[in-house]
Amino acid sequence: MPLLDREEYIEQAYFFQSLAQRLEQGRAIQELMVSLKEEILSTTRLPMAIDFLVAELKLKGVFAPAMRRLKHYFTAFQTFVIEEAENERSRFDFTIAARVLEHEAAYRAQGATPQGAFLYQFEAIARNRLGYDRGLAAMAEDPIYDDAWREFILQARSQLGLVDVADLIYVRSQLYYDTRIQKGLPTAELPPVLFSQKEGKIALANRRKDPLLLFAALQRHLNYPRVPRPTRAQKTEETLPALVRRMEKLEARIRLLEEEQRGGIDITRFYAGPEPPPPPQGAEPEGA
């Protein structure tokens, strides 16, 4: 699969952004897909792809299988992200998945590099716990990577858990190559350099640390794209009444427990009293 034109990535970014925003409003995804198709530039191939996705959505209730069949348009990583979001056993929210793909498409429209794409995709997998085995396999199929990058990604796939992520980046950086030359060590058998000196320095400084700290440092210093995070903040106006109701329930339960310890609960007070008999027919109401 070749890389797409810039306008395709721009429209993909708009599509995933609008999809995430409108899903948060509680709208049905089928309606959104149909309406978004009218907003996408007809000079791109995305409207035709949306038609195919909508047909698959109506038939099966998901559209990741349709994306897998559109390998000439959607990357394997994009399909993997949507597939994980549609997995019933996964806790990965579909809105966050759309945000992840929105940021990735926007980065590609700006002129993505293999280094930035690798770090973004890897962090998206790590932060959302999507599974390294299938995730890295999907990354390796991305057309932004050449053969050297694919070999590196598949090697990282087999070494994760045994080798630190920072070490994987450092030993493939220009800094590691230059350090070996300075020490008089051989470099002829080293694999191709994939990362710059700056990336190597940041990786070296973050060895044996949380990988998310490494990604954050790379984003600060090299302006790589940030992976969106779920927002769980609620408005205070909605939170306080819910807390008050919960406190009232807890107080009622505590009172019942105290009554039980004192000798039992008087359940007769929960009985409804007898209704008053209706007035006889023809009788005048009192006070008339």
N, C-alpha and C positions, 0 to 999 in steps of 0.2 A: 504494500500500500504506500503510495507516494504522499508527501506532505500536501495539505490542502492550500488553496489560496488564502491570502490574508482576510479577504471579505467573508470567507466561510467561517473562520474562527471568530470574527467579530459578531456574526449572526448567531453562532453557537453560544457565545458568551451572553448575548442578549436573551436567547431562548432559555438557557438554564437559569439566568437571573430572574426573569419574569416568572418562570415556573415555580421557583422557590418562593418568591414574594406572594404569589397568588395562592399557593398551597397553604401558606400561613393564614390566609383569610378564610380558609375552610371551603374553598371551591372544589368541585369535582375535577379530577385530573383529565377526564375525557373532554370536558367542556374547555378546559384550559388549552389542551393541545390543538383543538379545532380553531379556537380564537387566535392562538399564537401563530398558527400557520398563515393567517391573513396579515399579520404584522411583519413577517419575515420577508426580506427582499426576494422577489421572484427570480432575480438573476442568479441566485445561489441554488445549490442542490438541496438545501435544508428543507424547503417545503415538501419536496417529494419524499424525503426521508421521514418527515412527520406524518405524511399520509400512511406510509407503511407501518410506522409505530402505532398509529391510532387503530389501524385494522387489526394488528396483533393484540392491542390492548382490549379491544372489544371481544376478541375471540378467546383469549387466555387470561385476561386480567392483569398481565404484566407485559413489558415491552423490552426487557433485556434480551430474550431470544431473537427478537427482530433486529436489535442492534448487532448481535453476533452475526447475523446474516448480512448485515451491511458493512462488511469488513473494509470495503473500499472507501467508506466515509467515516465511520466511528472507529476509534482505536480500541484495541483489546482492553486497555486500562479503563477507558470510559465504560465499556460494557461490564467490566468487572465491578466497578463502583456501583452502577445501577443494579446489577444482579445481587450484590450484597445488601443493598437497601431494600430490595423486594423480597429478600429471604425472610420468611416468617420467624425463623429462629434467631435472627440477628437483631441486635439493638441499635443498629445503624439507621438513623432517621433519614427518610427520603429527602427531606428538605436540605439537610446538611450535605447529602450526596450531590444534589443539584448545585449547591454552593461550591463544593469542591470542583466540579466540572466547569462551573462558571469561571472561577479564578484561573483554572488551568487554560481554558480557551482564551481568556483575556491575555494571559502571559504569552501564549503562542502568537496572538495577533500583534503583540509588541515586538516579537522577534526572540523566541525562546532559544536558549542554549541547551545542549545535552546535560551540562552540569546542573543548571537550574531546574530542568524538567525532572532529572533523577532525584534531586533533593526534595522537590515538591511532592512528587508521587510517593517517594519513600516515607516522608513525614505523614502524608495523608493515610497511608496504610498503618503506620505505627500509632498515630494519635487515635485513630478510630478502631484499632484492633481488628483489622479486616483479614489478617492471615498473610504471613509473608510468603508462603509457598506458592499459592495461586496468584497472589498479588505481584510478586516479582516475575513470575512466568508471564503474566500479562504485560508488565512493563517491558520485558525483553522484546516483545513484538512491535513496540512502538517504532514508527518510521523515523523518528528523530534521532535514533541511535544507530551507529554503524556497527560493523562486526566486532570491533574491539570493545565497544560499550556493551553489546549483547553478551559477550563472553564474560565481562566483568560482572554484569547483573546476575547471570546464572551462577557464577562462582560465589557471589555474595549470598545467593539463595541457599547454597549448600553449606555455607560457613556461618551463617547467622546463628547466634547462640553459643558458638565456640570462639568467634573472633569479634572484637568490638567494632561497631560501625565506624567510629573515628579512626581506628587502625586501618580499616579497609580503604578509607578515603586517603589517609596519610601515605600509605605505601604506593598509591597510584598518583601521587602528586609530584609536581616539579621540585618541591622542597626536598622530598625524600631522595630524588634523583641527584640533586646538587649536593646533598649531604654525603652521599656515598662517594661522589667524586672528590670532595674535600678530604675524606678519610682514606682515599686511595683504594677504595673497594671497587670490584668489577661492576659494570653496568650493562654489559653487552646482552646479558640474558634477562634483563628486566623487561616486564611487559610494557606496552605503550603507556605514556603519561596521559592521564585523563583530567586531572585537576591542576589548577595553578598553584603558585607558591602561597598566595593568600589563603586559599582553601586548605592547603596543607598545614599552614601555621595554626589556623583555627581548629582543625581536626587534632593537631598535636596538643593544643592547650585543653582540649575537652576529652582526652583519653580517660577511660574508666569513669565517665560521668553519664548522667541521663542523656540519651540521644536527643531528647527534645531541647536540651540546653545547647547542644551542638547546632541544631537547626535554627534556633533563635539567634545564635551568634552569627551564623552565616547570613541570615536575613538582615541583621543590623548592619553588618559591614559590607556586604556585597549586594544588598537590595534584591535578594531573591524573593519570590512571591510567598505570602503567608497562607497557611492552610486555615480555612474558616473553622471556628469552634462553635459548638452549640451554646445558645444563650438560654438560660433557665430562669433569668430574673423575672419576677412578677411585680406588678404594680402594687404599691402599698395599699391602695384603696381596695384591692382584691384580697390581699393577704390578711389584713387585720380582722375583717369580719369572719374569715375562715378560722383564724386563731381563737376568736371569741367563742364561736360555736363549739370548737374542740374543747376549750376550757370548761364550758358549761356541761358538756357531756362527761368530762372527767370528774367534775364536782358532783354530778348526780350519781356516778358510779361509786365515788368515795362515800357518799352519804348512805348508800345501800349497804356497802361493806361494814360501815360503822353500826348500822342498825342490826345487821346479822350478828355481829360480835356481841351486841348488848342483849341478845336473846331472841332474835328472829325478825323477819321483815313482815310488817303488817301489810298484806297485799289487798286488804279490803278497801284501802283508800284509793286503789286504782280502779275499783268497780264504779261503773256509772250508776247514779241513783235512778229510782223508778220515775218514769215520766208522769206528770200530773194527769188525772183523768180529764177527758174533754168535757166541756160544759154541756148540760142537757139541752136538747133541742127546744127552742122557744124561750129559753131563759135569758133574761137581760143581763148583760155584763155588769159587774160590780161598779158602783159609782155613777151609773147612768141616771 
